[in-house]
Amino acid sequence: MKILITGGTGYIGSHTAVELIKDGHEVVIVDDLSNSFEDVIDKIKTITNVLVPFHKIDCKNYDLLDKLFKEENFDGIIHFAGFKAVGESTKEPLKYYENNLLSTINLAKLMEKYDVSHFIFSSSATVYGDQPSPLSEKSPLMETTNPYGETKKMCERILNDYAKNRSDKTIVLLRYFNPIGAHKSGLLGEIPQGTPNNLMPYITQVASKKRDKLFIFGNDYDTVDGTGVRDYIHVVDLAKGHLAALNKANKGCSVYNLGTGVGISVLELVETFKKINKIDIPYEIVARRAGDIATVYASSEKAFKELNWETSLSVEDMVRDSWNFEKNIE
Ligand code: UFG
């Protein structure tokens, strides 16, 4: 199939482009480069031997996208492009609502106009809010603590409503847990701008001595050691989840969790990183971060049963590949 990947030079988008190409799909990438770099296209070429056509377009720009859809005959859209910084979204909510909603609406309108059959949307476990894990696709959607999370819920709703009138379309909402790790080549990975918000990029920057120590946000949660528990998933396994959705999802709107089904704590992740990479990670326990939840992990049985997808990479692979990538960008 010929697939448009929006946000395709970003962290998850670039890994997904590689997996799609390896599986024989044709990929076109659109990105506004607001949080990524164009040289990712060369890196994808080094890995796959395919030079992916790239267009620098902001998905809020309907006319530019329309021109592209007219020229290309897309069979599917995988929509990653979006703002994702939780903290920033509370400070600049309008920027988040405008960008994330308008991009999704533009792409859905173009799906309709050009009769595109598949739409895969990058959603998040954040739509479940604070409720007991494991979270299944049947768990209710809850109030999230920030505008970023609300944009994910709203986009899901928009696509779900659209699908109700178009039973011939395949629309898939993928709810990611915590992606970490990087491509084995060390060429693709997560490059945060400024101070990392997420745990793994912070750990790798402490390992490379860009930062003195890790701040662990609270050790008084009701968890195995008091620190927050999350379901970390290797970004390559996550990328393969998109391929499975593209190749196997049924018509209509379906929702899948993409996680491992196993939760581990901040301290457990830090200890695994130290052991596998043989590097010390100095840390300090500080106050809880506002809006954080004690425990979040997936039930990923539905994706296993219906898409025949399961994760194959371990936490050890994740910490090794994350560090391998960080060493490469030094
Ligand atoms: N943490 C620290 N120190 C840090 C960063 C994080 O102790 O410097 C802790 C957090 O308190 C949490 C865990 O590490 O317990 C994971 O935090 P992340 O920021 O890496 O990830 P979150 O689970 O908070 O958020 C992620 C994505 C969101 C998404 C959410 C869905 O970043 O986009 O998962 O559950 F909405």
Boltz pocket constraint, residues with backbone or C-beta under 6 A from the ligand:
constraints:
  - pocket:
      binder: B
      contacts: [[A, 84], [A, 86], [A, 124], [A, 125], [A, 126], [A, 149], [A, 176], [A, 177], [A, 178], [A, 196], [A, 197], [A, 198], [A, 199], [A, 200], [A, 202], [A, 214], [A, 215], [A, 216], [A, 217], [A, 218], [A, 227], [A, 228], [A, 229], [A, 230], [A, 266], [A, 289], [A, 292], [A, 293], [A, 294], [A, 296]]
      max_distance: 6.0
